[in-house]
Amino acid sequence: MTEDAAAQAEAVKAEPAIQQTEGEDEELEEEGLPFPNARVVALMRQNMKGEHQISKEVKIAVNRFLYGILKDTAEKMDAEPYFTMREDHFNRAVRKYREVDLYEKKMITFKRLLEKQKAELEEKIMELEHAMQQ
């Protein structure tokens, strides 16, 4: 076992146990979802600050969403011409997911810039209209 795998195994063991409704999760496991649903729900609850009831539809949707990300990542890595996949191949494949926050910040910046330009243009239009009235 590599050091990374050993560290991940220790991290999983160290995570606090999270209570779950067994009947609901067992029912979802039978749905043929790509990942063990109990683990997905446990991770969701671990990252939520408040107590929330998570509906069956959300549990299924999250599980399928995660599979979609995994599938997309695998397809991008498969397009690499190399036989051995390394971390840099993985990082290129997941780049769009990691940079979502950066793109959101850029979008906010562009919107602010456009609003500023719009205000300046409206001011110029008002000046021209005022000059034409005189």
The first five atom37 places (N, CA, C, CB, O) and aatype in JSON, in Angstrom:
{
  "aatype": [12, 16, 6, 3, 0, 0, 0, 5, 0, 6, 0, 19, 11, 0, 6, 14, 0, 9, 5, 5, 16, 6, 7, 6, 3, 6, 6, 10, 6, 6, 6, 7, 10, 14, 13, 14, 2, 0, 1, 19, 19, 0, 10, 12, 1, 5, 2, 12, 11, 7, 6, 8, 5, 9, 15, 11, 6, 19, 11, 9, 0, 19, 2, 1, 13, 10, 18, 7, 9, 10, 11, 3, 16, 0, 6, 11, 12, 3, 0, 6, 14, 18, 13, 16, 12, 1, 6, 3, 8, 13, 2, 1, 0, 19, 1, 11, 18, 1, 6, 19, 3, 10, 18, 6, 11, 11, 12, 9, 16, 13, 11, 1, 10, 10, 6, 11, 5, 11, 0, 6, 10, 6, 6, 11, 9, 12, 6, 10, 6, 8, 0, 12, 5, 5],
  "atom_mask": [
    [1, 1, 1, 1, 1],
    [1, 1, 1, 1, 1],
    [1, 1, 1, 1, 1],
    [1, 1, 1, 1, 1],
    [1, 1, 1, 1, 1],
    [1, 1, 1, 1, 1],
    [1, 1, 1, 1, 1],
    [1, 1, 1, 1, 1],
    [1, 1, 1, 1, 1],
    [1, 1, 1, 1, 1],
    [1, 1, 1, 1, 1],
    [1, 1, 1, 1, 1],
    [1, 1, 1, 1, 1],
    [1, 1, 1, 1, 1],
    [1, 1, 1, 1, 1],
    [1, 1, 1, 1, 1],
    [1, 1, 1, 1, 1],
    [1, 1, 1, 1, 1],
    [1, 1, 1, 1, 1],
    [1, 1, 1, 1, 1],
    [1, 1, 1, 1, 1],
    [1, 1, 1, 1, 1],
    [1, 1, 1, 0, 1],
    [1, 1, 1, 1, 1],
    [1, 1, 1, 1, 1],
    [1, 1, 1, 1, 1],
    [1, 1, 1, 1, 1],
    [1, 1, 1, 1, 1],
    [1, 1, 1, 1, 1],
    [1, 1, 1, 1, 1],
    [1, 1, 1, 1, 1],
    [1, 1, 1, 0, 1],
    [1, 1, 1, 1, 1],
    [1, 1, 1, 1, 1],
    [1, 1, 1, 1, 1],
    [1, 1, 1, 1, 1],
    [1, 1, 1, 1, 1],
    [1, 1, 1, 1, 1],
    [1, 1, 1, 1, 1],
    [1, 1, 1, 1, 1],
    [1, 1, 1, 1, 1],
    [1, 1, 1, 1, 1],
    [1, 1, 1, 1, 1],
    [1, 1, 1, 1, 1],
    [1, 1, 1, 1, 1],
    [1, 1, 1, 1, 1],
    [1, 1, 1, 1, 1],
    [1, 1, 1, 1, 1],
    [1, 1, 1, 1, 1],
    [1, 1, 1, 0, 1],
    [1, 1, 1, 1, 1],
    [1, 1, 1, 1, 1],
    [1, 1, 1, 1, 1],
    [1, 1, 1, 1, 1],
    [1, 1, 1, 1, 1],
    [1, 1, 1, 1, 1],
    [1, 1, 1, 1, 1],
    [1, 1, 1, 1, 1],
    [1, 1, 1, 1, 1],
    [1, 1, 1, 1, 1],
    [1, 1, 1, 1, 1],
    [1, 1, 1, 1, 1],
    [1, 1, 1, 1, 1],
    [1, 1, 1, 1, 1],
    [1, 1, 1, 1, 1],
    [1, 1, 1, 1, 1],
    [1, 1, 1, 1, 1],
    [1, 1, 1, 0, 1],
    [1, 1, 1, 1, 1],
    [1, 1, 1, 1, 1],
    [1, 1, 1, 1, 1],
    [1, 1, 1, 1, 1],
    [1, 1, 1, 1, 1],
    [1, 1, 1, 1, 1],
    [1, 1, 1, 1, 1],
    [1, 1, 1, 1, 1],
    [1, 1, 1, 1, 1],
    [1, 1, 1, 1, 1],
    [1, 1, 1, 1, 1],
    [1, 1, 1, 1, 1],
    [1, 1, 1, 1, 1],
    [1, 1, 1, 1, 1],
    [1, 1, 1, 1, 1],
    [1, 1, 1, 1, 1],
    [1, 1, 1, 1, 1],
    [1, 1, 1, 1, 1],
    [1, 1, 1, 1, 1],
    [1, 1, 1, 1, 1],
    [1, 1, 1, 1, 1],
    [1, 1, 1, 1, 1],
    [1, 1, 1, 1, 1],
    [1, 1, 1, 1, 1],
    [1, 1, 1, 1, 1],
    [1, 1, 1, 1, 1],
    [1, 1, 1, 1, 1],
    [1, 1, 1, 1, 1],
    [1, 1, 1, 1, 1],
    [1, 1, 1, 1, 1],
    [1, 1, 1, 1, 1],
    [1, 1, 1, 1, 1],
    [1, 1, 1, 1, 1],
    [1, 1, 1, 1, 1],
    [1, 1, 1, 1, 1],
    [1, 1, 1, 1, 1],
    [1, 1, 1, 1, 1],
    [1, 1, 1, 1, 1],
    [1, 1, 1, 1, 1],
    [1, 1, 1, 1, 1],
    [1, 1, 1, 1, 1],
    [1, 1, 1, 1, 1],
    [1, 1, 1, 1, 1],
    [1, 1, 1, 1, 1],
    [1, 1, 1, 1, 1],
    [1, 1, 1, 1, 1],
    [1, 1, 1, 1, 1],
    [1, 1, 1, 1, 1],
    [1, 1, 1, 1, 1],
    [1, 1, 1, 1, 1],
    [1, 1, 1, 1, 1],
    [1, 1, 1, 1, 1],
    [1, 1, 1, 1, 1],
    [1, 1, 1, 1, 1],
    [1, 1, 1, 1, 1],
    [1, 1, 1, 1, 1],
    [1, 1, 1, 1, 1],
    [1, 1, 1, 1, 1],
    [1, 1, 1, 1, 1],
    [1, 1, 1, 1, 1],
    [1, 1, 1, 1, 1],
    [1, 1, 1, 1, 1],
    [1, 1, 1, 1, 1],
    [1, 1, 1, 1, 1],
    [1, 1, 1, 1, 1],
    [1, 1, 1, 1, 1]
  ],
  "atom_positions": [
    [[0.85, -1.18, 0.0], [0.0, 0.0, 0.0], [0.89, 1.24, 0.0], [-0.97, 0.0, 1.23], [1.84, 1.32, 0.78]],
    [[0.6, 2.2, -0.86], [1.41, 3.41, -0.93], [1.11, 4.31, 0.25], [1.16, 4.16, -2.25], [0.15, 4.1, 0.99]],
    [[1.95, 5.31, 0.41], [1.76, 6.26, 1.52], [0.44, 7.01, 1.37], [2.92, 7.26, 1.59], [-0.27, 7.22, 2.35]],
    [[0.1, 7.42, 0.11], [-1.15, 8.14, -0.13], [-2.35, 7.27, 0.22], [-1.24, 8.59, -1.59], [-3.29, 7.74, 0.86]],
    [[-2.32, 6.02, -0.2], [-3.44, 5.12, 0.08], [-3.57, 4.89, 1.58], [-3.27, 3.79, -0.65], [-4.68, 4.84, 2.11]],
    [[-2.44, 4.74, 2.26], [-2.46, 4.54, 3.71], [-3.02, 5.77, 4.4], [-1.05, 4.21, 4.23], [-3.8, 5.66, 5.35]],
    [[-2.62, 6.95, 3.95], [-3.11, 8.19, 4.54], [-4.6, 8.34, 4.33], [-2.36, 9.4, 3.95], [-5.33, 8.77, 5.22]],
    [[-5.08, 7.98, 3.13], [-6.51, 8.06, 2.85], [-7.29, 7.08, 3.72], [-6.79, 7.8, 1.37], [-8.36, 7.41, 4.22]],
    [[-6.76, 5.88, 3.89], [-7.42, 4.89, 4.72], [-7.51, 5.38, 6.17], [-6.67, 3.54, 4.66], [-8.54, 5.21, 6.82]],
    [[-6.45, 5.99, 6.66], [-6.46, 6.53, 8.02], [-7.46, 7.67, 8.15], [-5.05, 7.01, 8.41], [-8.15, 7.78, 9.16]],
    [[-7.54, 8.53, 7.12], [-8.47, 9.66, 7.14], [-9.91, 9.16, 7.2], [-8.27, 10.56, 5.91], [-10.74, 9.73, 7.9]],
    [[-10.21, 8.1, 6.45], [-11.56, 7.54, 6.45], [-11.89, 6.97, 7.82], [-11.71, 6.46, 5.37], [-13.0, 7.15, 8.31]],
    [[-10.93, 6.29, 8.45], [-11.14, 5.72, 9.78], [-11.34, 6.82, 10.82], [-9.96, 4.83, 10.18], [-12.11, 6.64, 11.76]],
    [[-10.65, 7.94, 10.65], [-10.68, 9.02, 11.63], [-11.95, 9.87, 11.53], [-9.47, 9.9, 11.46], [-12.25, 10.62, 12.46]],
    [[-12.7, 9.77, 10.42], [-13.9, 10.58, 10.25], [-14.94, 10.18, 11.28], [-14.46, 10.42, 8.83], [-15.1, 9.0, 11.58]],
    [[-15.65, 11.16, 11.82], [-16.66, 10.84, 12.82], [-17.81, 10.06, 12.22], [-17.19, 12.12, 13.46], [-18.19, 10.26, 11.06]],
    [[-18.36, 9.16, 13.01], [-19.5, 8.37, 12.54], [-20.71, 9.29, 12.43], [-19.79, 7.17, 13.5], [-20.91, 10.17, 13.26]],
    [[-21.51, 9.07, 11.4], [-22.68, 9.9, 11.16], [-23.9, 9.0, 11.16], [-22.55, 10.68, 9.82], [-23.94, 7.98, 10.48]],
    [[-24.91, 9.39, 11.95], [-26.13, 8.6, 12.01], [-26.88, 8.7, 10.71], [-27.0, 9.05, 13.17], [-26.93, 9.75, 10.08]],
    [[-27.47, 7.57, 10.3], [-28.25, 7.56, 9.08], [-29.48, 6.7, 9.28], [-27.41, 7.05, 7.9], [-29.53, 5.84, 10.16]],
    [[-30.46, 6.96, 8.44], [-31.64, 6.13, 8.47], [-31.36, 4.92, 7.61], [-32.89, 6.91, 7.98], [-31.32, 5.02, 6.38]],
    [[-31.18, 3.77, 8.24], [-30.74, 2.56, 7.54], [-31.72, 2.11, 6.47], [-30.53, 1.45, 8.52], [-31.32, 1.77, 5.36]],
    [[-32.99, 2.12, 6.78], [-33.98, 1.62, 5.82], [-33.96, 2.4, 4.52], [0.0, 0.0, 0.0], [-34.02, 1.82, 3.44]],
    [[-33.87, 3.71, 4.63], [-33.85, 4.56, 3.44], [-32.6, 4.32, 2.6], [-33.94, 6.02, 3.84], [-32.69, 4.21, 1.38]],
    [[-31.44, 4.24, 3.25], [-30.2, 4.06, 2.52], [-30.12, 2.67, 1.89], [-29.01, 4.27, 3.45], [-29.61, 2.53, 0.78]],
    [[-30.63, 1.65, 2.58], [-30.63, 0.31, 1.99], [-31.52, 0.28, 0.76], [-31.11, -0.73, 3.02], [-31.21, -0.38, -0.23]],
    [[-32.65, 1.0, 0.84], [-33.56, 1.06, -0.3], [-32.87, 1.71, -1.5], [-34.84, 1.85, 0.07], [-33.04, 1.28, -2.64]],
    [[-32.09, 2.76, -1.23], [-31.38, 3.45, -2.31], [-30.27, 2.59, -2.89], [-30.8, 4.76, -1.8], [-29.99, 2.66, -4.09]],
    [[-29.64, 1.77, -2.07], [-28.56, 0.9, -2.56], [-29.09, -0.05, -3.63], [-27.93, 0.1, -1.4], [-28.36, -0.45, -4.53]],
    [[-30.36, -0.42, -3.51], [-30.96, -1.33, -4.47], [-31.29, -0.66, -5.79], [-32.2, -1.94, -3.89], [-31.63, -1.35, -6.76]],
    [[-31.21, 0.65, -5.87], [-31.55, 1.4, -7.07], [-30.5, 1.26, -8.17], [-31.75, 2.85, -6.73], [-30.7, 1.74, -9.28]],
    [[-29.38, 0.62, -7.88], [-28.33, 0.46, -8.87], [-27.53, 1.72, -9.08], [0.0, 0.0, 0.0], [-27.12, 2.02, -10.2]],
    [[-27.31, 2.48, -8.01], [-26.53, 3.71, -8.11], [-25.05, 3.39, -8.23], [-26.79, 4.61, -6.9], [-24.61, 2.33, -7.77]],
    [[-24.28, 4.29, -8.84], [-22.86, 4.01, -9.08], [-22.0, 3.93, -7.83], [-22.31, 5.05, -9.98], [-20.99, 3.22, -7.82]],
    [[-22.37, 4.65, -6.77], [-21.56, 4.66, -5.55], [-22.4, 4.17, -4.38], [-21.01, 6.08, -5.27], [-23.63, 4.24, -4.42]],
    [[-21.74, 3.69, -3.33], [-22.5, 3.32, -2.13], [-23.2, 4.56, -1.58], [-21.57, 2.68, -1.05], [-22.54, 5.52, -1.16]],
    [[-24.49, 4.55, -1.6], [-25.25, 5.74, -1.25], [-25.05, 6.16, 0.2], [-26.71, 5.52, -1.52], [-25.05, 7.35, 0.51]],
    [[-24.88, 5.2, 1.08], [-24.69, 5.53, 2.49], [-23.46, 6.41, 2.67], [-24.56, 4.25, 3.33], [-23.48, 7.35, 3.46]],
    [[-22.4, 6.11, 1.95], [-21.16, 6.89, 2.05], [-21.36, 8.29, 1.48], [-20.01, 6.17, 1.33], [-20.88, 9.27, 2.05]],
    [[-22.05, 8.39, 0.35], [-22.3, 9.7, -0.27], [-23.13, 10.57, 0.69], [-23.04, 9.54, -1.63], [-22.82, 11.75, 0.88]],
    [[-24.17, 9.99, 1.27], [-25.01, 10.75, 2.2], [-24.22, 11.13, 3.45], [-26.26, 9.92, 2.59], [-24.36, 12.23, 3.97]],
    [[-23.39, 10.22, 3.93], [-22.57, 10.52, 5.11], [-21.65, 11.7, 4.84], [-21.74, 9.29, 5.51], [-21.5, 12.57, 5.7]],
    [[-21.06, 11.75, 3.66], [-20.18, 12.88, 3.32], [-20.97, 14.18, 3.19], [-19.44, 12.59, 2.0], [-20.5, 15.24, 3.58]],
    [[-22.19, 14.08, 2.64], [-23.03, 15.28, 2.55], [-23.32, 15.82, 3.95], [-24.35, 14.96, 1.81], [-23.16, 17.01, 4.21]],
    [[-23.75, 14.93, 4.83], [-24.11, 15.36, 6.18], [-22.9, 15.88, 6.95], [-24.76, 14.21, 6.95], [-23.01, 16.81, 7.75]],
    [[-21.77, 15.28, 6.7], [-20.54, 15.71, 7.37], [-20.19, 17.15, 7.0], [-19.37, 14.77, 7.0], [-19.61, 17.87, 7.8]],
    [[-20.55, 17.56, 5.79], [-20.22, 18.9, 5.32], [-21.35, 19.9, 5.48], [-19.81, 18.84, 3.89], [-21.23, 21.05, 5.05]],
    [[-22.46, 19.49, 6.09], [-23.57, 20.39, 6.37], [-23.48, 20.83, 7.83], [-24.95, 19.72, 6.07], [-23.24, 20.01, 8.71]],
    [[-23.68, 22.11, 8.07], [-23.58, 22.63, 9.43], [-24.84, 22.32, 10.24], [-23.34, 24.13, 9.41], [-24.75, 22.0, 11.43]],
    [[-26.0, 22.4, 9.6], [-27.26, 22.19, 10.31], [-27.81, 20.8, 10.1], [0.0, 0.0, 0.0], [-27.34, 20.04, 9.25]],
    [[-28.82, 20.48, 10.89], [-29.52, 19.22, 10.74], [-30.5, 19.36, 9.58], [-30.25, 18.8, 12.06], [-31.36, 20.24, 9.61]],
    [[-30.39, 18.52, 8.59], [-31.27, 18.58, 7.44], [-31.77, 17.19, 7.1], [-30.56, 19.21, 6.22], [-31.05, 16.2, 7.25]],
    [[-33.0, 17.13, 6.65], [-33.54, 15.89, 6.11], [-33.25, 15.93, 4.62], [-35.1, 15.72, 6.42], [-33.61, 16.89, 3.94]],
    [[-32.6, 14.9, 4.11], [-32.23, 14.86, 2.7], [-33.18, 13.9, 2.0], [-30.72, 14.42, 2.5], [-33.27, 12.73, 2.36]],
    [[-33.9, 14.42, 1.02], [-34.9, 13.59, 0.34], [-34.23, 12.52, -0.52], [-35.83, 14.46, -0.52], [-33.06, 12.65, -0.91]],
    [[-34.97, 11.48, -0.81], [-34.49, 10.37, -1.63], [-34.04, 10.88, -3.0], [-35.58, 9.29, -1.78], [-33.02, 10.43, -3.53]],
    [[-34.8, 11.81, -3.57], [-34.47, 12.34, -4.9], [-33.12, 13.04, -4.89], [-35.56, 13.32, -5.37], [-32.35, 12.92, -5.85]],
    [[-32.84, 13.78, -3.82], [-31.56, 14.48, -3.72], [-30.42, 13.48, -3.59], [-31.55, 15.46, -2.53], [-29.38, 13.64, -4.22]],
    [[-30.61, 12.46, -2.76], [-29.57, 11.45, -2.58], [-29.23, 10.78, -3.91], [-30.02, 10.4, -1.56], [-28.06, 10.57, -4.23]],
    [[-30.25, 10.45, -4.67], [-30.04, 9.81, -5.98], [-29.37, 10.79, -6.94], [-31.38, 9.31, -6.57], [-28.45, 10.42, -7.66]],
    [[-29.84, 12.05, -6.95], [-29.28, 13.06, -7.86], [-27.81, 13.33, -7.57], [-30.08, 14.35, -7.76], [-27.01, 13.45, -8.5]],
    [[-27.46, 13.43, -6.3], [-26.06, 13.67, -5.93], [-25.19, 12.5, -6.38], [-25.91, 13.9, -4.41], [-24.11, 12.7, -6.93]],
    [[-25.66, 11.3, -6.14], [-24.91, 10.1, -6.51], [-24.67, 10.08, -8.02], [-25.66, 8.83, -6.06], [-23.56, 9.81, -8.48]],
    [[-25.71, 10.37, -8.79], [-25.57, 10.37, -10.26], [-24.71, 11.53, -10.75], [-26.96, 10.44, -10.92], [-23.97, 11.39, -11.72]],
    [[-24.81, 12.67, -10.07], [-23.98, 13.82, -10.42], [-22.5, 13.5, -10.23], [-24.38, 15.05, -9.57], [-21.68, 13.81, -11.09]],
    [[-22.19, 12.88, -9.11], [-20.79, 12.49, -8.85], [-20.3, 11.51, -9.91], [-20.65, 11.86, -7.44], [-19.15, 11.59, -10.35]],
    [[-21.16, 10.59, -10.32], [-20.8, 9.66, -11.38], [-20.53, 10.41, -12.68], [-21.92, 8.61, -11.58], [-19.61, 10.07, -13.42]],
    [[-21.34, 11.42, -12.96], [-21.13, 12.22, -14.18], [-19.77, 12.9, -14.17], [0.0, 0.0, 0.0], [-19.1, 12.95, -15.2]],
    [[-19.36, 13.42, -13.03], [-18.05, 14.05, -12.92], [-16.95, 13.01, -13.13], [-17.88, 14.74, -11.54], [-15.98, 13.26, -13.85]],
    [[-17.12, 11.84, -12.5], [-16.14, 10.77, -12.65], [-16.04, 10.32, -14.11], [-16.51, 9.57, -11.76], [-14.94, 10.11, -14.64]],
    [[-17.18, 10.18, -14.76], [-17.2, 9.74, -16.16], [-16.51, 10.77, -17.05], [-18.66, 9.52, -16.63], [-15.7, 10.41, -17.91]],
    [[-16.83, 12.05, -16.84], [-16.2, 13.11, -17.63], [-14.69, 13.13, -17.42], [-16.8, 14.48, -17.25], [-13.93, 13.28, -18.38]],
    [[-14.26, 12.97, -16.18], [-12.84, 12.95, -15.85], [-12.15, 11.77, -16.54], [-12.62, 12.88, -14.32], [-11.08, 11.93, -17.13]],
    [[-12.76, 10.61, -16.46], [-12.17, 9.41, -17.07], [-12.08, 9.57, -18.59], [-13.01, 8.16, -16.72], [-11.08, 9.17, -19.19]],
    [[-13.1, 10.15, -19.22], [-13.08, 10.36, -20.67], [-11.97, 11.32, -21.07], [-14.44, 10.89, -21.15], [-11.29, 11.11, -22.08]],
    [[-11.78, 12.37, -20.29], [-10.71, 13.33, -20.6], [-9.34, 12.68, -20.43], [-10.81, 14.57, -19.7], [-8.43, 12.91, -21.23]],
    [[-9.2, 11.88, -19.38], [-7.92, 11.2, -19.17], [-7.68, 10.15, -20.26], [-7.88, 10.53, -17.77], [-6.54, 9.92, -20.66]],
    [[-8.74, 9.52, -20.72], [-8.63, 8.51, -21.78], [-8.13, 9.13, -23.08], [-9.98, 7.83, -22.0], [-7.51, 8.45, -23.9]],
    [[-8.41, 10.4, -23.28], [-7.97, 11.09, -24.5], [-6.47, 11.36, -24.49], [-8.72, 12.4, -24.66], [-5.9, 11.7, -25.53]],
    [[-5.82, 11.2, -23.35], [-4.37, 11.39, -23.27], [-3.67, 10.29, -24.05], [-3.89, 11.41, -21.78], [-4.12, 9.14, -24.03]],
    [[-2.59, 10.6, -24.73], [-1.9, 9.59, -25.54], [-1.0, 8.66, -24.72], [-1.07, 10.27, -26.6], [-0.3, 7.82, -25.29]],
    [[-1.0, 8.79, -23.42], [-0.09, 8.01, -22.59], [-0.78, 6.79, -22.01], [0.47, 8.87, -21.46], [-1.98, 6.8, -21.76]],
    [[0.01, 5.74, -21.79], [-0.52, 4.51, -21.2], [-0.72, 4.67, -19.71], [0.42, 3.34, -21.48], [-1.74, 4.26, -19.17]],
    [[0.26, 5.27, -19.04], [0.2, 5.45, -17.59], [-0.37, 6.82, -17.27], [1.59, 5.27, -16.96], [0.17, 7.84, -17.71]],
    [[-1.45, 6.85, -16.5], [-2.06, 8.11, -16.1], [-1.39, 8.59, -14.82], [-3.59, 7.96, -15.91], [-1.25, 7.85, -13.85]],
    [[-0.98, 9.83, -14.85], [-0.32, 10.44, -13.7], [-1.18, 11.57, -13.16], [1.1, 10.96, -14.09], [-2.22, 11.91, -13.72]],
    [[-0.72, 12.15, -12.07], [-1.49, 13.2, -11.41], [-1.69, 14.41, -12.31], [-0.8, 13.62, -10.13], [-2.75, 15.04, -12.27]],
    [[-0.71, 14.75, -13.12], [-0.88, 15.91, -14.0], [-1.97, 15.67, -15.03], [0.44, 16.25, -14.7], [-2.66, 16.6, -15.43]],
    [[-2.14, 14.41, -15.48], [-3.24, 14.09, -16.4], [-4.58, 14.28, -15.68], [-3.1, 12.62, -16.93], [-5.53, 14.83, -16.24]],
    [[-4.63, 13.81, -14.45], [-5.84, 13.97, -13.66], [-6.15, 15.45, -13.44], [-5.7, 13.26, -12.31], [-7.29, 15.88, -13.59]],
    [[-5.13, 16.23, -13.09], [-5.33, 17.66, -12.84], [-5.85, 18.39, -14.08], [-4.04, 18.3, -12.38], [-6.69, 19.28, -13.96]],
    [[-5.36, 18.02, -15.25], [-5.88, 18.61, -16.48], [-7.34, 18.22, -16.7], [-5.03, 18.18, -17.69], [-8.15, 19.03, -17.15]],
    [[-7.68, 16.98, -16.38], [-9.03, 16.49, -16.59], [-10.05, 17.16, -15.67], [-9.08, 14.99, -16.39], [-11.2, 17.36, -16.06]],
    [[-9.64, 17.5, -14.46], [-10.59, 18.09, -13.49], [-10.44, 19.61, -13.38], [-10.39, 17.47, -12.13], [-11.05, 20.22, -12.51]],
    [[-9.65, 20.19, -14.24], [-9.38, 21.63, -14.16], [-10.66, 22.46, -14.14], [-8.51, 22.05, -15.32], [-10.78, 23.4, -13.35]],
    [[-11.61, 22.13, -15.01], [-12.83, 22.95, -15.08], [-13.63, 22.9, -13.78], [-13.72, 22.47, -16.23], [-14.3, 23.88, -13.43]],
    [[-13.56, 21.81, -13.06], [-14.28, 21.7, -11.79], [-13.57, 22.49, -10.69], [-14.42, 20.24, -11.37], [-14.22, 23.07, -9.81]],
    [[-12.28, 22.52, -10.74], [-11.51, 23.24, -9.72], [-11.52, 24.74, -9.93], [-10.09, 22.74, -9.69], [-11.3, 25.5, -8.99]],
    [[-11.76, 25.18, -11.16], [-11.68, 26.61, -11.47], [-13.04, 27.29, -11.53], [-10.98, 26.8, -12.78], [-13.14, 28.43, -11.98]],
    [[-14.09, 26.62, -11.09], [-15.42, 27.2, -11.11], [-15.46, 28.5, -10.31], [-16.45, 26.21, -10.57], [-16.03, 29.49, -10.76]],
    [[-14.86, 28.49, -9.13], [-14.84, 29.7, -8.3], [-14.14, 30.85, -9.01], [-14.16, 29.43, -6.96], [-14.59, 32.0, -8.94]],
    [[-13.04, 30.54, -9.68], [-12.3, 31.57, -10.41], [-13.17, 32.17, -11.51], [-11.01, 30.98, -11.02], [-13.2, 33.39, -11.69]],
    [[-13.89, 31.31, -12.24], [-14.76, 31.81, -13.31], [-15.91, 32.65, -12.76], [-15.32, 30.65, -14.13], [-16.31, 33.64, -13.38]],
    [[-16.45, 32.25, -11.61], [-17.51, 33.04, -10.99], [-17.0, 34.42, -10.61], [-18.07, 32.32, -9.76], [-17.69, 35.41, -10.82]],
    [[-15.8, 34.49, -10.04], [-15.22, 35.77, -9.66], [-14.98, 36.64, -10.89], [-13.91, 35.56, -8.88], [-15.22, 37.85, -10.86]],
    [[-14.5, 36.03, -11.97], [-14.29, 36.79, -13.2], [-15.61, 37.32, -13.75], [-13.59, 35.91, -14.26], [-15.67, 38.45, -14.23]],
    [[-16.66, 36.5, -13.66], [-17.97, 36.92, -14.15], [-18.48, 38.1, -13.36], [-18.97, 35.76, -14.07], [-19.04, 39.04, -13.93]],
    [[-18.3, 38.09, -12.06], [-18.73, 39.2, -11.21], [-17.96, 40.46, -11.58], [-18.51, 38.87, -9.71], [-18.53, 41.55, -11.65]],
    [[-16.66, 40.31, -11.82], [-15.83, 41.45, -12.22], [-16.31, 42.03, -13.54], [-14.35, 41.03, -12.32], [-16.42, 43.25, -13.68]],
    [[-16.6, 41.17, -14.53], [-17.08, 41.64, -15.83], [-18.43, 42.34, -15.7], [-17.19, 40.47, -16.81], [-18.66, 43.36, -16.34]],
    [[-19.31, 41.8, -14.86], [-20.62, 42.42, -14.67], [-20.48, 43.8, -14.06], [-21.52, 41.53, -13.79], [-21.17, 44.74, -14.47]],
    [[-19.6, 43.93, -13.09], [-19.37, 45.25, -12.46], [-18.82, 46.24, -13.48], [-18.4, 45.12, -11.27], [-19.22, 47.4, -13.51]],
    [[-17.88, 45.77, -14.3], [-17.31, 46.63, -15.32], [-18.38, 47.09, -16.31], [-16.18, 45.91, -16.06], [-18.43, 48.26, -16.68]],
    [[-19.24, 46.16, -16.74], [-20.31, 46.52, -17.67], [-21.31, 47.48, -17.04], [-21.03, 45.26, -18.15], [-21.8, 48.39, -17.71]],
    [[-21.62, 47.28, -15.76], [-22.53, 48.2, -15.08], [-21.93, 49.59, -14.99], [-22.86, 47.68, -13.67], [-22.64, 50.59, -15.16]],
    [[-20.64, 49.67, -14.74], [-19.95, 50.96, -14.67], [-19.98, 51.65, -16.03], [-18.49, 50.77, -14.19], [-20.25, 52.84, -16.11]],
    [[-19.71, 50.88, -17.09], [-19.73, 51.46, -18.44], [-21.14, 51.89, -18.83], [-19.19, 50.44, -19.45], [-21.33, 52.91, -19.49]],
    [[-22.13, 51.11, -18.41], [-23.52, 51.47, -18.7], [-23.88, 52.78, -18.02], [-24.48, 50.35, -18.24], [-24.51, 53.64, -18.63]],
    [[-23.47, 52.94, -16.76], [-23.74, 54.18, -16.03], [-23.06, 55.36, -16.71], [-23.28, 54.06, -14.57], [-23.64, 56.44, -16.82]],
    [[-21.82, 55.17, -17.16], [-21.1, 56.24, -17.85], [-21.79, 56.61, -19.16], [-19.64, 55.82, -18.13], [-21.9, 57.79, -19.5]],
    [[-22.25, 55.6, -19.91], [-22.96, 55.87, -21.17], [-24.27, 56.61, -20.92], [-23.23, 54.57, -21.93], [-24.61, 57.54, -21.66]],
    [[-25.0, 56.21, -19.9], [-26.25, 56.9, -19.59], [-25.99, 58.34, -19.2], [-26.99, 56.18, -18.46], [-26.78, 59.23, -19.54]],
    [[-24.88, 58.59, -18.5], [-24.52, 59.95, -18.14], [-24.19, 60.77, -19.39], [-23.32, 59.94, -17.17], [-24.61, 61.92, -19.5]],
    [[-23.46, 60.19, -20.31], [-23.12, 60.89, -21.56], [-24.39, 61.18, -22.36], [-22.13, 60.06, -22.41], [-24.52, 62.26, -22.94]],
    [[-25.31, 60.23, -22.4], [-26.57, 60.44, -23.14], [-27.35, 61.58, -22.52], [-27.42, 59.14, -23.15], [-27.91, 62.42, -23.23]],
    [[-27.41, 61.62, -21.2], [-28.12, 62.71, -20.52], [-27.47, 64.05, -20.81], [-28.16, 62.46, -19.01], [-28.17, 65.05, -20.99]],
    [[-26.13, 64.1, -20.86], [-25.41, 65.33, -21.17], [-25.75, 65.79, -22.59], [-23.89, 65.13, -21.02], [-26.0, 66.97, -22.82]],
    [[-25.75, 64.84, -23.53], [-26.09, 65.19, -24.93], [-27.52, 65.68, -25.04], [-25.89, 63.97, -25.86], [-27.79, 66.67, -25.72]],
    [[-28.45, 65.01, -24.37], [-29.84, 65.44, -24.42], [-29.99, 66.83, -23.82], [-30.73, 64.43, -23.67], [-30.74, 67.65, -24.35]],
    [[-29.3, 67.1, -22.75], [-29.35, 68.4, -22.1], [-28.77, 69.46, -23.03], [-28.59, 68.37, -20.76], [-29.31, 70.56, -23.13]],
    [[-27.65, 69.13, -23.72], [-27.02, 70.08, -24.63], [-27.92, 70.35, -25.83], [-25.66, 69.56, -25.09], [-27.93, 71.47, -26.34]],
    [[-28.67, 69.36, -26.3], [-29.54, 69.52, -27.46], [-30.75, 70.36, -27.11], [-29.98, 68.16, -27.99], [-31.3, 71.03, -27.98]],
    [[-31.18, 70.34, -25.87], [-32.35, 71.12, -25.44], [-32.01, 72.59, -25.33], [-32.88, 70.6, -24.09], [-32.92, 73.42, -25.34]],
    [[-30.77, 72.95, -25.21], [-30.4, 74.36, -25.06], [-30.25, 75.04, -26.35], [-29.15, 74.5, -24.29], [-29.95, 76.24, -26.38]]
  ]
}
